[in-house]
Amino acid sequence: MTHDLSPADIRAAKLAEPKMRDRDLADHLGISEAALVAAHVGHTATRIKSHPDDVMPAIKTLGEVMALTRNESCVHERVGTFEDYRSGQHAAMVLGPDIDTRIFPKHWAFGFAIETTTDTGPRRTLQFFDHAGDALQKVFLRPTSDHDAWAPLVAALTLDDQSDTITVTARTPTERARSVPEKRDILVDEWKKMTDTHQFNRLTSKLGMNRLGAYRLAGGPFVRRVAPACVADWLDAVSAKKQKVILFVGNQGNIQIHWGTLDTVKPMGPWLNVLDPNFNLHLRGDHIAEVYIVDKPTKRGAAVSIEAFDIAGGLIFQCFGQRDGENDTLDTWHGLLDALPTLQEEPA
């Protein structure tokens, strides 16, 4: 990472590449994205509080916004209002019909309010980063937002420290798959007894495994591996059938959830895109290394998901079928997943 760039150097680089996305420019400069934003403090950016307890109730005052959460391989954009915020020391959440997130506060290290001038008026965003300077969540005001609430929000959240440099820590590497082969029988026996999907993480942790390691080890009848190329076909099928889904995309500090259909699917180069009025998804198909169809028992019946992982073992996305009414047995969803051919070869 480059350490000899001054804030003025960073601002000059930004001016020289006005159309390059912040994330890409930061990579090009060898700095974190948060450091790139921090260099603009006193110009277009203001340092603000970053703890979700402070910021989530404040964001609600802005009304309808666009919330963006991403990881290395997938961008999840949802339009709506931040409504019911529920605090928690280890895990918090925003619940609502449009914005639905799961938040892990310990990772929220830096916050910025950013206001730039464009040909169409002011562009206002709130951006939050982890200790390594990687983005956790960005919130973009829209024409329909309450722009009168912006200045009071920024004033309420502004920090005394308005320095234009930050200190970041090394990025935590993605945890590789962890399996304990001699415990496969225990894993499968305990899996059968699950009554809630949330029990899965506790089960794998107790056995010294993680999600991907457990999927690789378990195999049938609960886990089936399919080819990465199937994801494009699956998206097309979900769109064609108007199947409602619950689609999770996240990073270590924030998981964002879309409920509803995926109507307009448009591949573009390596990107698999969903471009709907209130939801956009941008997925790097070429980053997908492993894909699994996973069946977890619950009190309401099987919760069957499709889950994609990158080459490092990181979870890119997880998607379940959404029931359309109490009597929906999700036959269409199960049929869509059953139609994806099993991949016979073993993971590397």
C-alpha positions as CSV (number, residue, x, y, z in Angstrom):
1,M,0.0,0.0,0.0
2,T,1.3,3.5,-0.9
3,H,1.9,5.6,2.1
4,D,3.5,8.7,0.6
5,L,0.4,10.2,-1.0
6,S,-0.7,13.4,0.7
7,P,-4.4,14.3,0.9
8,A,-3.7,16.9,-1.8
9,D,-2.2,14.2,-4.0
10,I,-5.2,12.0,-3.5
11,R,-7.6,14.9,-4.4
12,A,-5.6,15.7,-7.5
13,A,-5.8,12.0,-8.6
14,K,-9.5,12.1,-8.1
15,L,-9.8,15.3,-10.2
16,A,-7.8,13.6,-12.9
17,E,-10.1,10.6,-13.0
18,P,-13.5,12.0,-12.4
19,K,-15.4,9.0,-13.9
20,M,-13.4,6.3,-12.1
21,R,-15.3,4.7,-9.2
22,D,-13.8,5.5,-5.7
23,R,-13.1,1.8,-5.1
24,D,-11.2,1.4,-8.3
25,L,-9.3,4.6,-7.9
26,A,-8.3,3.7,-4.4
27,D,-7.0,0.3,-5.6
28,H,-5.1,2.1,-8.4
29,L,-3.5,4.4,-5.9
30,G,-2.7,1.6,-3.4
31,I,-4.8,3.2,-0.6
32,S,-8.1,2.2,1.1
33,E,-11.3,3.6,-0.2
34,A,-11.9,5.3,3.2
35,A,-8.5,7.1,2.9
36,L,-9.6,8.4,-0.5
37,V,-12.8,9.8,1.0
38,A,-11.0,11.1,4.1
39,A,-8.7,13.2,1.8
40,H,-11.7,15.2,0.8
41,V,-12.6,16.2,4.4
42,G,-12.9,20.0,4.5
43,H,-13.8,20.0,0.8
44,T,-16.7,17.7,-0.1
45,A,-16.6,15.3,2.9
46,T,-17.4,15.6,6.6
47,R,-16.3,13.1,9.2
48,I,-19.3,11.8,11.1
49,K,-20.1,9.2,13.8
50,S,-20.0,5.7,12.5
51,H,-21.8,3.6,15.2
52,P,-25.1,2.2,13.9
53,D,-26.8,3.3,17.1
54,D,-26.1,6.9,16.1
55,V,-26.5,6.7,12.4
56,M,-29.4,4.4,11.7
57,P,-32.1,6.4,13.5
58,A,-30.7,9.6,11.8
59,I,-30.9,8.0,8.3
60,K,-34.6,7.3,8.8
61,T,-35.2,11.1,8.8
62,L,-34.0,11.2,5.2
63,G,-37.0,9.3,4.0
64,E,-36.6,7.3,0.8
65,V,-33.0,6.6,-0.1
66,M,-30.9,4.0,-2.0
67,A,-28.9,1.7,0.3
68,L,-25.8,-0.1,-1.2
69,T,-24.0,-3.0,0.4
70,R,-21.3,-4.9,-1.4
71,N,-18.5,-7.4,-1.2
72,E,-15.7,-8.1,-3.7
73,S,-18.0,-9.8,-6.1
74,C,-21.5,-8.5,-5.7
75,V,-23.3,-5.1,-5.3
76,H,-26.8,-5.0,-3.7
77,E,-28.7,-1.8,-4.1
78,R,-32.2,-1.3,-2.5
79,V,-34.5,1.7,-2.5
80,G,-36.6,2.4,0.6
81,T,-36.7,4.0,4.0
82,F,-34.7,3.0,7.0
83,E,-37.5,2.2,9.4
84,D,-37.3,0.0,12.5
85,Y,-33.8,0.1,13.9
86,R,-33.0,-2.5,16.6
87,S,-29.8,-2.1,18.5
88,G,-27.6,-4.9,19.7
89,Q,-24.1,-5.1,21.0
90,H,-23.0,-7.9,18.7
91,A,-25.7,-7.8,16.0
92,A,-28.2,-5.0,15.2
93,M,-30.7,-4.7,12.4
94,V,-33.0,-2.5,10.3
95,L,-36.4,-4.0,9.6
96,G,-38.8,-2.7,7.1
97,P,-40.7,-3.6,3.9
98,D,-37.9,-2.2,1.7
99,I,-34.7,-1.8,3.7
100,D,-33.8,-5.0,5.7
101,T,-30.2,-5.4,7.0
102,R,-28.2,-7.3,9.6
103,I,-25.5,-5.1,11.1
104,F,-22.3,-6.1,13.1
105,P,-21.4,-2.9,14.9
106,K,-17.8,-3.7,15.9
107,H,-16.7,-3.4,12.3
108,W,-18.1,0.1,11.8
109,A,-15.0,2.3,12.1
110,F,-15.3,5.4,9.9
111,G,-18.2,7.5,8.7
112,F,-18.5,10.3,6.2
113,A,-21.1,12.6,4.8
114,I,-20.3,13.6,1.3
115,E,-21.8,16.4,-0.8
116,T,-20.7,17.2,-4.3
117,T,-22.1,19.5,-6.9
118,T,-23.4,18.1,-10.2
119,D,-25.2,19.4,-13.3
120,T,-28.4,18.1,-11.8
121,G,-27.9,19.5,-8.3
122,P,-26.3,18.3,-5.1
123,R,-25.2,14.7,-4.8
124,R,-25.4,13.6,-1.2
125,T,-24.2,10.3,0.3
126,L,-23.4,8.8,3.7
127,Q,-20.6,6.2,3.6
128,F,-19.4,3.8,6.3
129,F,-16.2,1.8,6.4
130,D,-14.5,-0.9,8.4
131,H,-11.1,-0.7,10.2
132,A,-9.3,-1.6,7.0
133,G,-11.1,1.2,5.1
134,D,-13.4,-1.1,3.1
135,A,-16.9,0.0,2.5
136,L,-19.7,-1.5,4.6
137,Q,-22.7,0.5,3.5
138,K,-23.4,3.6,1.4
139,V,-26.6,5.5,1.5
140,F,-27.5,7.7,-1.5
141,L,-30.1,10.5,-1.3
142,R,-32.6,10.4,-4.2
143,P,-34.8,13.2,-5.7
144,T,-37.6,11.8,-3.5
145,S,-35.5,12.0,-0.3
146,D,-36.1,14.7,2.4
147,H,-33.2,16.9,1.5
148,D,-34.2,19.4,4.1
149,A,-33.2,16.8,6.7
150,W,-29.6,16.5,5.3
151,A,-28.0,19.5,7.1
152,P,-29.5,18.8,10.5
153,L,-28.4,15.1,10.2
154,V,-24.8,16.1,9.3
155,A,-24.7,18.7,12.1
156,A,-25.9,16.1,14.6
157,L,-23.4,13.5,13.6
158,T,-20.3,15.6,12.9
159,L,-17.2,14.6,14.8
160,D,-14.8,17.0,16.5
161,D,-12.0,15.3,14.6
162,Q,-12.1,16.6,11.0
163,S,-8.6,15.5,10.0
164,D,-8.2,14.5,6.3
165,T,-6.1,11.4,7.0
166,I,-7.0,8.1,8.7
167,T,-5.2,5.1,10.1
168,V,-6.4,1.8,8.8
169,T,-5.5,-1.7,9.9
170,A,-4.6,-4.7,7.6
171,R,-7.6,-6.3,5.9
172,T,-8.6,-9.6,7.6
173,P,-8.1,-12.4,5.0
174,T,-11.1,-14.5,4.0
175,E,-11.3,-17.7,6.1
176,R,-10.8,-20.7,3.9
177,A,-13.0,-23.8,4.1
178,R,-12.7,-25.6,7.4
179,S,-13.8,-29.2,7.6
180,V,-13.3,-32.0,10.2
181,P,-13.8,-35.2,8.1
182,E,-14.0,-37.5,11.1
183,K,-17.0,-35.5,12.4
184,R,-19.1,-35.9,9.2
185,D,-21.6,-38.3,10.8
186,I,-22.1,-35.9,13.7
187,L,-22.6,-33.0,11.3
188,V,-25.3,-34.9,9.3
189,D,-27.0,-36.3,12.4
190,E,-27.2,-32.8,14.0
191,W,-28.2,-31.2,10.7
192,K,-31.3,-33.5,10.5
193,K,-32.4,-32.2,13.9
194,M,-32.3,-28.5,13.0
195,T,-35.6,-26.6,13.4
196,D,-34.3,-23.1,12.4
197,T,-31.7,-22.0,9.8
198,H,-30.0,-19.9,12.4
199,Q,-28.9,-23.1,14.2
200,F,-26.5,-23.9,11.4
201,N,-23.8,-21.5,12.3
202,R,-23.8,-22.7,15.9
203,L,-23.6,-26.3,14.8
204,T,-20.6,-25.8,12.5
205,S,-18.8,-23.7,15.1
206,K,-19.3,-26.4,17.7
207,L,-17.8,-28.9,15.3
208,G,-14.8,-26.7,14.4
209,M,-16.0,-26.1,10.8
210,N,-17.3,-23.1,8.9
211,R,-20.1,-22.8,6.3
212,L,-18.1,-23.8,3.2
213,G,-16.2,-26.6,4.9
214,A,-19.5,-28.1,6.2
215,Y,-21.1,-27.9,2.7
216,R,-18.1,-29.6,1.1
217,L,-18.1,-32.3,3.7
218,A,-21.8,-33.0,4.1
219,G,-22.9,-33.9,0.6
220,G,-26.3,-35.5,0.1
221,P,-29.0,-35.4,1.1
222,F,-28.6,-31.9,2.4
223,V,-26.0,-30.4,0.0
224,R,-25.7,-30.6,-3.8
225,R,-22.9,-28.9,-5.8
226,V,-23.8,-27.3,-9.1
227,A,-21.6,-25.5,-11.7
228,P,-20.9,-21.8,-11.3
229,A,-22.3,-21.2,-14.8
230,C,-25.7,-22.3,-13.5
231,V,-26.1,-19.0,-11.7
232,A,-26.9,-17.2,-14.9
233,D,-29.5,-19.8,-15.9
234,W,-31.0,-19.7,-12.4
235,L,-31.4,-15.9,-12.5
236,D,-33.1,-16.2,-15.9
237,A,-35.5,-18.9,-14.6
238,V,-36.4,-16.9,-11.4
239,S,-37.2,-13.9,-13.6
240,A,-39.2,-15.9,-16.1
241,K,-41.3,-17.6,-13.3
242,K,-41.8,-14.3,-11.4
243,Q,-40.5,-16.3,-8.3
244,K,-40.2,-14.1,-5.2
245,V,-36.9,-14.6,-3.4
246,I,-35.0,-13.5,-0.2
247,L,-31.5,-12.5,-1.5
248,F,-28.7,-11.8,1.0
249,V,-25.5,-10.0,0.0
250,G,-23.1,-8.8,2.6
251,N,-19.6,-8.2,4.1
252,Q,-18.3,-8.6,7.6
253,G,-20.1,-5.5,8.9
254,N,-23.4,-5.5,7.0
255,I,-25.8,-7.8,5.3
256,Q,-28.5,-6.4,3.0
257,I,-31.6,-8.4,2.1
258,H,-33.9,-8.1,-0.9
259,W,-37.4,-9.5,-0.7
260,G,-39.4,-9.9,-4.0
261,T,-39.0,-10.7,-7.6
262,L,-35.9,-10.3,-9.9
263,D,-37.6,-9.0,-13.1
264,T,-35.1,-7.5,-15.4
265,V,-32.0,-9.6,-15.8
266,K,-29.3,-8.2,-18.0
267,P,-25.8,-9.7,-18.4
268,M,-23.1,-7.3,-19.4
269,G,-19.6,-8.7,-19.9
270,P,-18.6,-10.5,-16.7
271,W,-21.5,-8.9,-14.8
272,L,-24.8,-10.5,-14.2
273,N,-27.2,-7.7,-13.5
274,V,-30.7,-7.3,-12.1
275,L,-32.0,-3.8,-13.0
276,D,-35.4,-3.2,-11.4
277,P,-36.9,0.1,-10.2
278,N,-36.3,-0.5,-6.5
279,F,-33.6,-3.1,-6.6
280,N,-30.3,-3.5,-8.5
281,L,-27.9,-6.4,-8.3
282,H,-24.5,-6.4,-9.9
283,L,-22.8,-9.9,-9.7
284,R,-19.4,-10.8,-11.1
285,G,-20.2,-14.2,-12.7
286,D,-16.5,-14.8,-13.3
287,H,-15.8,-14.6,-9.5
288,I,-18.0,-17.5,-8.7
289,A,-15.9,-20.6,-7.9
290,E,-18.4,-22.9,-6.0
291,V,-22.2,-23.0,-5.9
292,Y,-24.3,-25.2,-3.6
293,I,-28.0,-26.0,-3.3
294,V,-28.5,-26.4,0.5
295,D,-31.4,-27.9,2.4
296,K,-31.8,-26.9,6.0
297,P,-34.8,-28.4,8.0
298,T,-37.1,-25.9,9.8
299,K,-40.4,-26.1,11.7
300,R,-42.1,-24.9,8.5
301,G,-40.4,-27.4,6.3
302,A,-37.2,-27.3,4.3
303,A,-35.5,-24.0,3.7
304,V,-33.6,-24.6,0.5
305,S,-31.1,-22.0,-0.7
306,I,-28.6,-21.4,-3.5
307,E,-25.2,-20.1,-2.2
308,A,-22.2,-18.9,-4.2
309,F,-18.6,-18.7,-3.0
310,D,-15.5,-17.0,-4.5
311,I,-12.1,-18.6,-5.0
312,A,-10.9,-17.6,-1.5
313,G,-13.9,-19.3,0.1
314,G,-15.9,-16.1,0.8
315,L,-19.7,-16.1,0.6
316,I,-20.8,-14.0,-2.4
317,F,-24.6,-14.4,-2.0
318,Q,-27.2,-16.6,-0.5
319,C,-30.8,-16.8,-1.8
320,F,-34.0,-18.5,-0.5
321,G,-37.4,-18.7,-2.0
322,Q,-40.0,-16.3,-0.6
323,R,-43.4,-17.7,0.3
324,D,-46.2,-15.9,-1.6
325,G,-48.8,-16.4,1.1
326,E,-49.1,-18.8,4.0
327,N,-50.1,-21.7,1.8
328,D,-47.2,-21.4,-0.7
329,T,-45.2,-24.6,-0.5
330,L,-42.5,-23.1,-2.7
331,D,-42.9,-25.9,-5.3
332,T,-41.8,-23.5,-8.1
333,W,-38.7,-22.5,-6.2
334,H,-37.7,-26.1,-5.5
335,G,-38.3,-26.9,-9.1
336,L,-36.0,-24.1,-10.3
337,L,-33.2,-25.4,-8.1
338,D,-33.9,-29.1,-8.9
339,A,-33.5,-28.2,-12.6
340,L,-29.8,-27.1,-12.1
341,P,-27.6,-30.1,-13.0
342,T,-25.4,-31.6,-10.3
343,L,-21.7,-31.0,-10.6
344,Q,-20.0,-34.4,-10.3
345,E,-16.4,-33.3,-9.8
346,E,-15.0,-32.7,-6.3
347,P,-14.0,-29.2,-5.2
348,A,-10.2,-28.5,-5.4
